[in-house]
């Protein structure tokens, strides 16, 4: 047997996929169909993007899956500590262009050639759904917007949205996601810039929002080479954002930084904001059956 190949029992995949059958009934074809230890095999993650499967392994071995499992395309990337390259095709059709997936009726553009992430963080599905339910008539600031998935959810929920990101390319991708959902881009705002800088501008100008989304990367570096670290800088970020909220406004804070527990994360936020807040934990979707690594909370002033 090739020691560089990870043999994956087909029955385990079928069993895990069957447990998620009801998720697909809610106009969803982008989901995690195998989640490591939660499905009986640690070190293996499989995300299904409308039949194009993206497999991630922790030990560097490429996966071997039966062709009759139902995938159109099978791609693989090792889960490395540094940013991984674009995934490698293992079997099935080549994915040579962006394609659309559905999440609870929302359409998003996926691109396997994009590198570290194909364009949609599946673990935030439940939180996007909640945002959509809260959004009618609200103003929503979506910081670290990436491809604007939270913005799309808010806009379809009836909000006026502003998406803010340091990458013009991702904002352009986000605009395409708005178009894919028949949202008029010109009725919403997209700002290219650094989040801390813009929160400071909004505060000085007295601009307020009803809901602000904070879902920064665990580690990042801005154009001036200033480093953002969750454990050191999230509190300051949340405090700045809170000053840009309307009365009774809500702040959604999230991180996948595993070295901070949920209680410690909440303590960092409430200490920094220094205002009375009501808290409600965020959630991970039911297809994420393994480690509950996502720390997310809704804070209402």
ABEGO torsion letter per residue (X at the ends): XBAABBBBBAAAAAAAAAAAAAAAAAGBABBBABBEAAAGBBGBBBBBBGGBBBBBBAAGBBBBBBAAAGBABBBBBBBBABBBBBBBBABEBBBABBBBBBBGGBBBBBBAAAEABAGBBAAAAAAAAAAAAAABGBBBBBBGAEAGAAAAAAAAAGBBBBBBBABAAAAAAAAAAAAAAGBBAAABBBBBEBAAAAAAAAAAAGBBBABBBBBBBABBBBAAGBBBBAAAAAAAAAAAAAAABBBGBBBBBBBABAABBAAAAAAAAAAAAGBBBBBBBBBBBAABABBBABBBBBBBX
